Amino acid sequence: MALELIPPKPLRQPSALSALTAEQRYWKSFKNQLLIPSPTSFAITHISSPPIGSTNDTFAVTSGTRVQIYSGRTRKLTKTITRFQDVARSGDIRKDGRVLVAGEDTGRIQVFDIGSRAVLKTWTVHKQPVWLTRFSPIDLTAVLSASDDRTVRLWDLPSGEPVNTFFGHTDYVRCASFIPASMSHLLASGGYDSTVKVWDPRSGATSPVMTFKHAAPVEDVLPLPSGTTLLAASGNTISVLDMVAARPLQTMSNHQKTVTSLSLASSGRRFIAGGLDGHVKVYETVGWNVVSTAKYHSPILAVSIIGSGECVDHVDRHLVAGLSSGVLSIRTRLSAKESAKERQREKNMDAILAGTAESHEAKLAKRKRQKAEKRKLDLVGESADVILAEEQRQVAPKKERPWQKKLRRGLFAAALDDLLDPKGLDHGPINILTLLLALRHRGAVRDALSGRDENSVQPILSHPNQQSTLPPNSPRPLLTIEQVRSAARSRHTYTLFGACALGAAVFYFANVEAVPISGRKRFNCYGDGVSTLSDQQLKRILYEIEGQGLRLLPGHDYRTLLVKKVMGRLIPVSGLNHYNWEVWVIDDPHNANAFILPGGKVFVFSGILPVTRNQDGLAAVLGHEIAHNLAQHHGEPPLPGAFFAMQTIGGWLLDTLFGRPMSRKMESEADYIGLMLMAEACYDPREAILFWKRMETLAKSSDSFEVPEWMSTHPSEN
C-alpha cells in the first residue's frame, strides 16, 4: 500500500532580530517608579547600599541636614535622623542594620543607634568637612573616613582616637572604600588631586603603597568583589585599575559629563554609574561594555542597587538614584508573582475604562471555576493522562492548492508558471521559493525550465531581480517613483506649497519686533519663554562650579557687595525690575569673565575685577551682559543663517557667512546698549574704552592664537 503524498510545507522567513537584548530587557524590568521629593531644598548626595550577602533590607539616603532610612520591602520611610549641626555627608548603615555612621561639614563624625536614633559615638578629630564615612564589610567595629583636610582615617568604635591616619593627598579627599576578598586589609581613596591611592594599615606607614594618577578629580572609587580590581570615576571617564599589576587596564568614556557615583549590581557581575548628564549606565565586568542605559530628568549625584535582603544571592531589587533636584527615584523589579498581579490589575483597570467590567469579571469567575474543578480532579486522581488512539490523532489533510496538484502530477513547468503569474492567487516569494526547493529535491529543475521561449522565460529571469533588493523582514517602500512624480505634477501640490509659503510669511512678520534702545528690527520666535530655562541652567552651573573645585564668595564679601552695588544702579534703568535678580561671585582669579543667564542670574568671576579696576569699568561689563537680556539675544536665531541650519557639507561655510557675522552684530549691539545704560545710571562710558584696551592687553599676554575677525564670534578690538 502506497503512502499518501504530503504536499511541501511552506518555508518560514527568518525571524527579525529583537530590538532589545536580554540585558536591556532585564534592566528595563525595573519599573514601578516611585519619586520621593526632598522635604528640603538640598540635593541627595549619598545612598548607602548593603554589602553583598547582607541580610539588611534597609538603605540610607543623605540629603541636607538629615539622613533618611527606607525599607527595602515597602519602599517607605522608616526613620529620619536630624541630629546634625551642618550638612550631613555619607550616611552608611552597618551590615547588621543596627548602627549608622555619618559625617558632616563641621568635621564631626557621629555613630547612631538606628532603633532609638541615639548618638553612640562622636569623633571630632577632622577639622574640615567629612565627605565619606563607611563601615567595614567584615569588621563590625571598623569605620573609614575621608575629609577635606586631605587625610584618610581608620577608626575603631570603642576608641576615641583614629587607629590609623594616612597622609598623601594634596587636595580634598572625596571618596574611599574598603577593598574586599583577599585584599580586605587594604583601603582605597580618591581625591581632587586627581589620584587614587591604596593604603595598607598593617604596615603602620602613613604613606600610600600604590598611586594611580588621573586626568581629572576623582569623584568615587569602587572595588570589585574579587579584590584585585578597582574602579575609579574621574571626570566623565571610569578607569579600571589592576592592583596586582599596579597599572590601569581600561578607560571607559561613555558619559558626557562628570561621573559622580558607582555601585555594584548582580552580585558583582555588573556595575552601574550615574553622572551629571542625567544618565545611569550599566556595565558588564568582562569586556567593560555598556549593556543598558536609563535617562533621568536631572543630574545624578548618587546611585545604588538595593538587593533583596532575604536572598543570599543578593538579587537586584531596587534601582535607586538621588537627583540634584532633591528627588529620590526608586525603580523596582517585580517578582514573577508580583508581575502577574500587576498585569491583572492593569487588565482590570482597562476593562473598567472600556466599560466591559462585567464581561471581564465573568471571564475571571469562569477561569477560577475551571481551576477549582481541575484541583478537585487532581485530588481524586481523575486527571491522569489519556492516550488517544492512532485514528483519533489523525488530522484531516488540508485541501491542495492548484500548483501543489500540478507538482504532484509532474507538471513542473505549469506549477512554476502559476506561481510566477502576478495575477495568480498563490503568487508570492514564499510559495515560489518552496516550489523551487521542491523541484531541486526531485531533480526536476531542468524539466521545469526547458522548452521555453523568450516570453515564458522572462518572468523567471525577472523574479530574482525583484527579490534581491527586498530581503526578508525589510520594509516595503511607502511611495514609488511614479507616485512621487504624479504627486509633483498635481494641482493640489502647488496649492499646498503656496499655503505653506503664505503661512511662513505671516508667521515671520508677526514675530518681527524692534530691539529696545537700538531700534533694530529683528525676528524673535521664542519671546520670553526661553527665560524659563534659567533655573535648569542655574543648577547645572552651580554643580559644575562645585565639581571644578571652585567656591562661591559669601554675600558679605567685599567683591560680592561691589557687584551688587553696581547692579543696583543698572537694573532700574534697564526696565527689567520684574526679573528675580541673583548675584554670585566665583572665586577664580585666573578667569576674567562674567555672564548673566536669562531671568537675571548674574555670575562674575573674581578674575575680571582687577581688569575693571573701578565701578565704571565693572558697569561696562555688567551693562553689556544686561543688554543681552534686554535685547533677548538668547531667543533670536542667527538669521538668515537659521534657514540654512542643516548639517550639510557646507555647514561650516554657512556658519562663517551667516552665523558668526550675526553673532558679532549682537555683541556690537550689546556694547551700544550697555553704554547707554551706563550713562543713564550715571557711570562714565569713557571707562569702557580703557577696559576694552586692558582686556586686549590681557588676551595678548596669554599667548593665545589670534583668531581673524571673520572667524570670530566677537567683533575686533580695533
C-alpha positions in Angstrom: 0.0 0.0 0.0 1.5 3.4 -1.1 1.6 6.2 1.4 -0.3 9.4 0.6 2.0 12.1 -0.9 2.2 15.0 1.5 2.4 18.4 -0.2 5.6 20.5 0.6 5.3 22.7 3.6 5.7 26.5 3.0 9.0 27.9 4.1 9.2 30.3 7.0 11.1 33.6 6.9 13.9 34.1 9.4 12.6 35.9 12.5 13.7 39.5 12.8 16.3 40.4 15.4 14.9 41.6 18.7 15.0 45.3 19.3 16.2 44.7 22.9 18.9 42.4 24.2 18.4 40.2 27.2 20.4 42.6 29.4 18.2 45.6 28.2 15.0 43.6 28.9 16.3 42.8 32.4 17.2 46.4 33.3 14.0 47.8 31.7 12.1 45.5 34.0 12.9 47.9 36.8 9.6 49.7 36.6 7.0 50.9 39.1 9.0 54.1 39.6 8.5 55.9 42.9 9.5 59.6 43.0 10.0 61.0 46.5 10.7 64.7 46.7 13.0 66.0 49.4 11.5 67.8 52.3 14.2 70.4 52.0 15.8 72.2 49.0 19.0 70.1 49.3 20.2 67.7 46.7 20.6 64.0 47.5 24.3 63.4 47.9 24.7 59.8 49.0 22.8 56.4 49.0 24.1 53.6 51.1 23.8 50.1 49.7 24.1 46.9 51.9 27.1 44.8 51.1 26.7 41.5 49.1 25.5 38.7 51.3 24.0 41.1 53.9 20.5 40.3 55.3 19.9 44.0 55.9 16.9 45.2 53.9 17.2 48.9 54.7 19.1 51.7 52.9 20.1 55.2 54.0 19.6 58.4 51.9 21.6 61.5 52.8 20.2 64.9 51.9 21.0 68.2 53.5 21.0 68.1 57.3 19.2 64.7 57.6 19.7 61.0 56.9 16.6 59.1 56.0 16.3 55.4 56.3 14.0 53.5 53.9 12.7 49.9 54.0 13.7 47.8 51.0 10.5 45.7 51.2 7.9 48.5 51.3 10.0 51.5 49.9 8.6 53.6 52.8 10.5 56.0 55.1 11.0 54.3 58.5 13.4 56.6 60.3 14.8 60.1 60.0 18.0 61.3 61.8 18.4 65.1 62.0 21.0 65.5 64.8 23.5 67.4 62.7 24.9 70.9 63.1 25.6 71.3 59.4 25.1 69.5 56.1 25.3 65.7 56.6 27.5 63.5 54.4 27.6 59.8 53.5 25.2 58.1 55.9 26.2 54.4 55.9 24.4 51.5 57.6 26.3 48.7 59.1 25.7 45.3 57.5 23.7 44.1 60.5 21.3 47.0 60.1 21.5 48.3 63.7 24.1 51.1 63.5 24.6 54.1 61.2 27.6 56.4 60.8 27.6 59.8 59.1 29.9 62.8 58.7 29.1 66.5 58.4 30.6 69.7 57.1 31.8 70.7 60.6 34.3 67.8 60.5 32.4 65.8 63.1 31.6 62.1 62.7 28.7 60.5 64.6 27.6 56.9 65.1 23.8 56.4 65.7 21.7 53.6 67.0 19.1 53.2 64.3 16.4 51.9 66.7 16.5 54.8 69.2 18.4 57.3 67.0 20.7 57.9 70.0 24.3 59.1 69.4 26.6 56.2 70.3 29.9 57.8 69.4 31.3 61.2 68.3 34.7 61.9 66.8 35.9 65.5 66.2 39.4 64.9 65.0 38.7 66.1 61.5 38.8 69.9 61.1 37.3 70.1 57.6 34.1 68.6 56.1 34.0 64.8 56.2 32.7 63.6 52.8 32.8 59.9 53.4 32.2 57.5 56.3 31.8 53.8 55.8 31.6 50.6 57.9 33.9 47.7 57.1 32.0 44.8 55.4 33.9 42.3 57.6 34.8 44.0 61.0 31.7 45.4 62.7 33.7 47.9 64.7 35.9 49.4 61.9 35.0 52.7 60.3 36.7 54.5 57.5 36.5 58.3 56.9 37.8 60.8 54.3 37.8 64.5 54.7 38.7 67.8 53.0 41.6 68.1 55.4 43.4 65.7 52.9 43.5 62.8 55.3 42.1 59.3 55.4 41.4 57.8 58.9 40.6 54.4 60.2 38.6 54.2 63.4 37.6 51.6 66.0 34.3 52.1 67.7 35.4 51.6 71.3 38.3 54.1 71.0 38.2 57.8 70.8 41.2 58.3 68.5 41.8 57.1 65.0 43.7 53.8 64.7 45.5 54.9 61.5 45.8 58.2 59.8 47.0 58.3 56.2 48.6 61.4 54.6 49.5 61.7 50.9 46.7 63.5 49.2 47.4 67.1 48.2 43.7 68.2 47.8 40.3 67.3 49.1 39.6 63.6 49.7 36.1 62.9 48.5 35.8 59.1 48.3 37.3 56.0 50.0 36.4 52.3 50.4 37.5 49.0 52.0 38.9 46.5 49.5 37.1 43.1 49.9 38.1 39.5 49.4 41.8 38.5 49.6 42.9 42.1 50.0 40.5 43.0 52.7 43.3 44.6 54.7 43.8 47.4 52.1 42.0 50.7 51.7 41.5 52.8 48.6 40.8 56.6 48.4 40.4 59.2 45.7 40.6 63.0 45.8 40.6 66.2 43.9 44.3 65.9 43.4 43.4 63.5 40.6 44.9 60.5 42.3 43.7 57.1 43.6 45.8 55.9 46.5 45.9 52.4 48.1 46.8 52.2 51.8 47.9 49.2 54.0 47.0 49.8 57.7 49.1 46.7 58.7 52.4 48.3 57.8 51.9 51.2 60.2 53.1 53.6 57.5 51.2 56.8 56.7 52.2 56.9 53.0 50.3 55.0 50.2 51.6 51.7 48.9 50.2 52.4 45.4 49.1 55.5 43.5 47.2 55.9 40.2 47.2 59.3 38.5 44.2 60.5 36.6 43.5 63.5 34.4 40.6 64.9 36.4 39.4 64.9 40.1 38.3 61.5 41.4 34.6 61.5 42.4 34.2 57.9 43.5 36.1 54.6 43.9 34.5 51.1 43.8 36.4 47.8 44.4 35.1 44.7 42.7 34.3 41.6 44.9 37.5 39.9 43.6 39.6 42.4 45.5 42.1 42.7 42.7 40.3 45.3 40.5 39.4 48.8 41.4 37.1 51.2 39.5 37.6 55.0 39.7 35.3 57.7 38.4 37.3 60.7 37.2 35.7 63.4 35.1 33.5 61.8 32.5 35.6 58.6 32.5 35.7 55.4 34.5 39.1 53.8 34.9 39.6 50.0 35.6 42.7 49.6 37.8 44.6 46.3 38.2 46.0 46.3 41.8 48.0 43.2 41.2 49.9 44.5 38.2 49.7 48.1 39.5 48.5 49.5 36.2 45.3 50.7 34.6 43.5 48.1 32.4 40.9 50.2 30.5 39.2 53.6 30.5 35.5 54.0 29.6 34.3 57.4 28.3 30.6 56.7 27.8 29.3 59.7 29.8 29.1 63.2 28.5 29.6 64.9 31.9 31.2 64.1 35.3 30.6 60.6 36.7 29.5 61.1 40.3 28.6 57.7 41.7 29.4 54.0 41.2 27.6 50.9 42.6 27.8 47.1 42.2 24.9 45.1 40.8 24.1 41.5 40.0 26.4 40.1 42.8 29.4 42.0 41.3 28.9 40.8 37.7 27.7 44.3 36.7 28.2 47.8 38.0 26.2 51.0 37.4 27.4 54.6 37.0 25.5 57.8 37.4 26.6 61.3 36.1 25.7 64.9 35.8 24.4 64.2 32.3 21.4 62.5 33.9 22.3 59.0 32.6 22.6 55.8 34.6 24.7 53.3 32.6 25.1 49.6 33.3 28.4 48.0 32.5 29.4 44.3 32.4 32.7 43.4 34.1 34.2 41.1 31.4 34.5 43.3 28.3 33.6 46.6 30.2 30.8 47.4 27.7 27.6 49.3 28.3 24.7 46.9 28.4 21.9 49.3 29.3 21.1 52.9 29.9 18.4 54.9 31.7 17.8 58.6 31.5 16.7 60.9 34.3 15.3 64.5 34.2 18.1 65.9 36.5 21.8 65.4 37.1 22.5 62.4 39.2 24.7 62.7 42.4 24.2 59.3 43.9 23.1 55.9 42.5 22.8 52.4 44.1 21.4 49.0 43.6 19.5 47.7 46.6 19.2 43.9 46.8 16.6 41.7 48.3 17.5 41.2 51.9 16.1 37.7 52.3 18.2 36.3 49.4 21.7 35.2 49.8 22.4 35.8 46.1 21.7 39.5 46.6 19.1 39.6 43.8 18.7 43.1 42.4 15.5 44.6 43.8 15.6 48.4 43.5 17.5 50.9 41.3 17.8 54.0 43.5 19.0 57.3 42.1 19.5 60.6 44.0 19.0 63.7 41.8 20.3 67.2 42.2 16.8 68.5 42.3 16.3 66.7 45.7 14.1 63.9 44.2 14.7 60.3 45.1 13.9 57.9 42.3 13.2 54.2 43.2 12.6 51.8 40.4 11.6 48.3 41.5 12.0 45.0 39.7 8.9 42.9 40.5 9.0 39.1 41.1 7.0 36.7 38.9 4.0 36.7 41.2 4.1 40.4 41.6 4.4 40.9 37.9 1.3 38.6 37.3 -0.7 40.6 39.9 0.4 43.9 38.3 -0.7 42.7 34.8 -4.0 41.5 36.2 -4.5 44.9 37.9 -3.8 46.7 34.6 -6.3 44.4 32.8 -8.9 45.2 35.4 -8.4 48.9 35.0 -8.5 48.7 31.2 -11.8 46.8 31.5 -13.3 49.4 33.8 -12.2 52.2 31.4 -13.6 50.4 28.4 -16.9 49.7 30.1 -16.5 45.9 29.9 -16.0 45.2 33.6 -19.0 42.8 33.8 -17.8 40.5 31.0 -14.2 40.7 32.3 -15.4 39.6 35.8 -17.4 36.8 34.2 -14.3 35.5 32.5 -12.3 35.7 35.7 -15.0 33.8 37.6 -15.1 31.1 34.8 -11.4 30.7 35.0 -11.5 30.3 38.8 -14.2 27.6 38.5 -12.1 25.7 35.9 -9.1 25.9 38.2 -11.2 24.6 41.1 -12.6 21.7 39.1 -9.1 20.8 38.0 -7.9 20.9 41.6 -10.8 18.7 42.6 -9.9 16.2 39.8 -6.3 16.1 40.9 -7.4 15.2 44.4 -9.5 12.1 43.3 -7.0 11.0 40.7 -9.2 11.6 37.6 -6.8 13.9 35.8 -4.5 11.1 34.7 -3.1 11.2 31.2 -5.3 9.9 28.4 -3.7 8.2 25.4 -5.6 8.8 22.2 -5.8 6.1 19.6 -3.9 6.4 16.3 -7.1 7.0 14.3 -8.2 9.8 16.8 -4.9 11.7 16.4 -5.2 11.9 12.6 -5.9 15.4 11.3 -7.8 15.9 8.2 -5.4 17.0 5.4 -5.6 20.5 4.0 -7.0 20.9 0.5 -4.3 21.1 -2.1 -3.7 24.3 -4.0 -3.7 24.1 -7.8 0.1 24.4 -8.0 0.5 21.6 -5.5 -1.7 19.3 -7.6 0.4 20.1 -10.7 3.6 19.4 -8.7 2.2 16.1 -7.6 1.2 15.1 -11.1 4.6 16.0 -12.5 3.5 19.2 -14.3 6.5 21.1 -13.1 6.6 23.9 -15.7 2.9 24.6 -15.3 3.2 24.8 -11.4 6.0 27.3 -11.8 4.1 29.4 -14.3 1.1 29.5 -11.9 3.2 30.9 -9.1 5.1 33.4 -11.3 1.9 34.9 -12.6 1.3 38.2 -10.7 -2.4 37.8 -11.1 -2.4 34.3 -9.5 -3.9 33.7 -6.1 -0.8 31.9 -4.8 1.7 34.3 -6.2 4.3 35.2 -3.6 8.0 34.9 -2.8 7.5 32.2 -0.1 5.5 29.9 -2.3 7.9 30.4 -5.2 10.9 29.5 -3.0 9.1 26.5 -1.6 8.4 25.2 -5.2 12.0 25.8 -6.3 13.3 23.8 -3.3 10.8 21.0 -4.0 12.0 20.9 -7.7 15.6 20.7 -6.6 14.8 17.9 -4.2 13.1 16.0 -7.0 15.8 16.8 -9.6 13.1 18.4 -11.8 14.6 21.9 -12.2 15.7 21.2 -15.8 12.3 19.8 -16.7 10.6 23.0 -15.3 12.9 25.4 -17.3 13.3 23.6 -20.6 11.3 24.2 -23.7 10.6 27.9 -23.0 10.5 30.8 -25.4 11.5 34.4 -24.8 8.1 35.3 -23.4 7.7 32.4 -20.9 11.3 32.7 -19.6 11.0 36.4 -18.9 9.1 36.0 -15.6 11.7 33.5 -14.4 14.6 35.9 -15.0 12.8 38.9 -13.5 11.8 37.3 -10.3 15.3 37.0 -8.7 16.0 40.6 -9.8 12.9 41.8 -7.9 13.6 39.9 -4.7 17.3 40.8 -4.5 16.5 44.3 -3.3 14.0 43.2 -0.7 15.5 40.9 1.8 13.2 39.2 4.4 11.7 41.4 7.1 12.8 44.5 5.1 10.2 47.4 5.0 8.5 47.9 1.7 8.7 51.4 0.1 5.8 53.7 1.1 5.9 55.6 -2.3 7.2 54.6 -5.6 9.0 57.0 -8.0 5.9 57.1 -10.3 3.7 58.1 -7.3 6.1 60.9 -6.4 6.2 62.2 -9.9 2.4 62.1 -10.2 2.1 64.0 -6.9 4.6 66.6 -8.1 2.5 67.3 -11.2 -0.7 67.5 -9.2 -2.6 70.8 -8.9 -3.1 70.2 -5.1 0.7 70.1 -4.6 1.1 73.7 -5.9 -1.8 74.8 -3.7 -0.2 73.2 -0.6 3.2 74.8 -1.3 1.5 78.2 -1.8 -0.4 77.9 1.5 2.8 76.9 3.3 4.7 79.8 1.9 1.9 82.2 2.9 1.8 80.8 6.4 5.6 81.1 6.8 5.4 84.8 5.7 2.6 85.6 8.1 4.5 83.9 10.9 7.7 85.8 10.1 6.1 89.3 10.0 4.0 88.5 13.1 7.2 87.9 15.1 9.2 90.9 13.9 9.9 93.4 16.6 12.2 96.3 17.5 15.1 95.9 19.9 14.9 98.3 22.8 17.3 101.3 22.7 19.0 100.3 19.5 15.7 100.1 17.5 17.0 97.3 15.2 14.2 95.2 13.6 14.7 91.5 14.3 12.8 88.2 14.1 12.1 86.6 17.6 10.1 83.4 17.5 10.8 82.5 21.2 9.8 85.6 23.1 10.3 85.4 26.9 9.8 81.7 27.0 13.5 81.0 26.9 14.0 82.6 30.3 12.3 79.6 31.9 15.4 77.6 31.2 17.5 79.6 33.6 16.5 77.6 36.7 17.8 74.4 35.0 20.9 76.2 33.8 21.5 77.6 37.2 21.5 74.2 38.9 23.8 72.8 36.3 26.3 75.7 36.6 26.3 75.6 40.4 27.1 71.9 40.4 29.8 72.3 37.7 31.4 75.1 39.8 31.5 72.8 42.8 32.8 69.9 40.6 35.7 72.1 39.4 36.8 72.8 43.0 35.7 76.4 42.8 33.7 78.2 45.5 31.2 81.0 45.6 32.1 84.0 47.6 29.7 84.7 50.5 27.3 87.6 50.4 29.3 89.7 52.9 32.5 89.5 50.8 33.6 93.0 49.6 33.7 91.7 46.0 30.2 90.4 46.1 29.0 93.7 47.7 30.7 95.6 44.9 28.9 93.7 42.1 25.6 94.1 43.9 26.1 97.8 44.3 26.7 98.3 40.5 23.8 96.0 39.6 21.6 98.0 42.0 22.1 101.1 39.8 21.9 99.4 36.4 18.8 97.3 37.0 16.3 100.2 37.4 17.4 101.9 34.2 17.2 98.7 32.2 13.5 98.2 32.9 14.0 94.6 33.9 12.8 95.0 37.5 10.4 92.1 37.1 13.4 89.7 36.9 14.3 87.7 40.0 17.9 89.0 40.2 20.5 87.0 42.0 24.3 87.7 42.1 27.1 85.1 42.5 30.8 85.9 42.5 33.0 82.9 41.7 36.4 82.8 43.4 38.6 82.2 40.3 41.4 84.8 39.9 42.6 83.2 36.6 39.3 83.7 34.8 38.3 87.2 33.6 34.7 86.7 32.6 31.1 87.4 33.5 27.7 86.4 32.2 24.0 86.7 33.1 21.5 83.9 32.4 18.1 84.7 31.1 15.9 85.6 34.1 18.5 87.6 36.0 21.1 85.1 37.3 24.4 87.1 37.5 27.8 85.2 37.6 31.0 87.2 37.9 34.5 85.6 38.1 36.7 87.4 40.5 39.5 87.5 37.9 37.7 90.2 36.0 37.6 92.7 38.9 41.3 93.7 38.7 40.8 94.3 35.0 37.8 96.6 35.5 39.7 98.5 38.3 36.7 100.6 39.4 32.9 100.7 39.4 32.8 102.4 36.0 34.7 99.5 34.4 32.6 96.9 36.2 29.5 98.8 34.9 30.8 98.4 31.3 30.9 94.6 31.8 27.6 94.2 33.6 25.8 96.7 31.3 27.0 94.6 28.3 25.6 91.4 29.8 22.3 93.1 30.9 22.0 94.3 27.3 21.9 90.7 26.0 18.9 90.1 28.3 17.2 93.3 27.4 17.6 92.7 23.7 16.6 89.0 24.2 19.5 87.8 22.1 19.1 84.3 23.6 15.8 84.0 21.7 16.9 85.4 18.4 18.1 82.9 15.8 21.1 84.0 13.7 19.0 84.9 10.6 19.3 84.4 7.8 21.6 81.6 8.8 18.8 79.9 10.7 17.1 79.0 7.5 20.3 77.2 6.4 20.9 75.5 9.8 21.2 72.0 8.4 24.1 69.5 8.7 25.4 69.5 5.2 28.8 69.6 3.7 28.6 73.4 3.6 27.6 73.7 7.2 30.9 75.4 8.2 30.7 77.8 5.2 27.1 78.8 6.2 28.1 79.4 9.8 31.0 81.6 8.6 28.8 83.6 6.2 25.7 83.9 8.4 26.1 82.7 11.9 29.3 84.4 13.0 28.5 87.8 11.4 25.1 87.8 13.2 26.9 86.9 16.5 29.3 89.9 16.0 26.4 92.1 15.3 24.7 91.1 18.5 27.8 91.7 20.5 28.2 95.2 19.0 24.6 95.9 19.7 25.1 94.8 23.4 28.1 97.1 23.6 26.0 100.1 22.4 23.0 99.3 24.7 25.4 98.8 27.6 27.0 102.2 27.1 23.5 103.8 27.1 22.6 102.0 30.3 26.0 103.1 31.9 25.3 106.7 31.0 21.7 106.6 32.3 23.0 105.1 35.6 25.5 108.0 36.0 28.6 105.9 35.2 31.4 107.2 32.9 31.0 105.5 29.5 34.6 106.5 28.6 35.9 104.0 31.1 34.6 101.2 28.8 37.3 102.1 26.2 40.0 101.8 28.8 38.6 98.5 30.0 38.5 97.1 26.4 42.1 98.1 26.0 43.1 96.3 29.2 41.2 93.2 28.0 43.1 93.3 24.7 46.4 93.5 26.5 45.4 90.6 28.8 44.4 88.5 25.8 47.8 89.1 24.0 49.7 88.3 27.2 48.1 84.9 27.4 49.9 83.8 24.2 46.7 82.6 22.7 46.2 82.3 18.9 44.7 85.5 17.5 41.6 84.5 15.5 40.8 86.6 12.4 37.7 88.7 12.8 35.8 86.9 10.0 36.1 83.7 12.0 35.3 85.1 15.5 32.0 85.4 17.2 33.0 88.8 18.7 34.0 92.0 16.9 37.6 93.0 16.7 39.0 95.4 19.3 40.1 97.7 16.5 
